Amino acid sequence: MAGESRNWVLMVTAQTPTNIAVIKYWGKRDENLILPINDSISVTLDPNHLCTTTTVAVSPSFKQDRMWLNRKEISLSGGRYQNCLREIRNRACDVEDKKKGIKILKEDWGKLHLHIASYNNFPTAAGLASSAAGFACLVFALAKLMNLKEDQSQLSAIARQGSGSACRSLYGGFVKWIMGKEENGSDSLAVQLTDEKQWDDLVIVIAVVSSRQKETSSTSGMRESVKTSLLLQHRAKEIVPKRILQMEEAIKNCDFTSFAQLTCADSNQFHAVCMDSCPPIFYMNDTSHRIINIAEKWNRSEETPQVAYTFDAGPNAVLIARNRQTAALLIQRLLYYFPPNSDDLNSYVIGDKSILQDAGLTGMKDVEGLPPPPETKDNIPSQKYKGDVSHFICTRPGRGPVLLADESLALLDSENGLPK
């Protein structure tokens, strides 16, 4: 190993987006390899607004593998981390950094330890697919550090062993996770259906109802559903295969009406499966139900869907508007029913704030002056639910993972490999 005499540190930093499933993954046929009982489809969110940044470093001076998540050290002893690390190390190749005088041979990787620092710019374990972005970023960054030759789809099969949904975060745009049939999971991987530019009029608004950690984790929730829900078996066998084909067609043709109907129906069925489990699992709350009601009333009044809604394993609503004009009308409705607790509109609506300007909302006076939506019965002012939403994130479909060349963005110190 050239450069052995020096305590060198070699680092890579990557940024990976999260994703939201529009046809849901719920239930595994193999717990260890994380093999699903059905295909799923997701949209990748713009990493400018929701992403994980991960720095991975290697050095002969490191005594053990260590990881820090959101600046707190966490254990790497869990099976999911170990599976990803093992799979990546098994595929590692020779690496040379001539500038630093470092050469690592393929066989050296088994003797070297890693430091990993990861940061989510959104709440962890609150139903916003933080583990998906996290494991995808870990695998992508390590693959670059260790000079793997595998393509994104092959890498997705490794990320899948950390968190099922992570395989879909290795691409931008719309992504399909193929469930596969092989027992070893070699054909259970992600493929890109279209990139983020194909359907770029879509605008996504996330209502963060709660950033608290959920009571029932996705892993244990899935396990209960597979064991006890007859509806889940019917869904996986009869419903999802047809929906996948219909959704692929809707995405290919940018057919928002079909897309919205399928997205809402699949989200509702997923939560019906959760309630059909024993004991029943409740991920949504009263605020989630009110948001569905607002979207359904609006869609029915227009006779064609204006907005799709979907909820993962948590109460937070992901609302997908057909275009910017509709997104402006959506944000008006959301702020009418869920005004902010304080006068700080700037921290209440984050991400792409230009949607606020499109909606004519520059301050709290504009929010207070919003009329009831036209679909409100007899235009009678409805009850408002101040404080029930923590904040809104305005975003759009986004790109896949990228390397960050700017060393100032690294989360580890290039001298000692410890968190900055």
Summary of the structure (lengths in Angstrom):
residues: 420
radius of gyration: 22.4
end to end distance: 27.1
largest distance: 79.6
contacts: 1467
relative contact order: 0.17
helix: 37%
strand: 22%
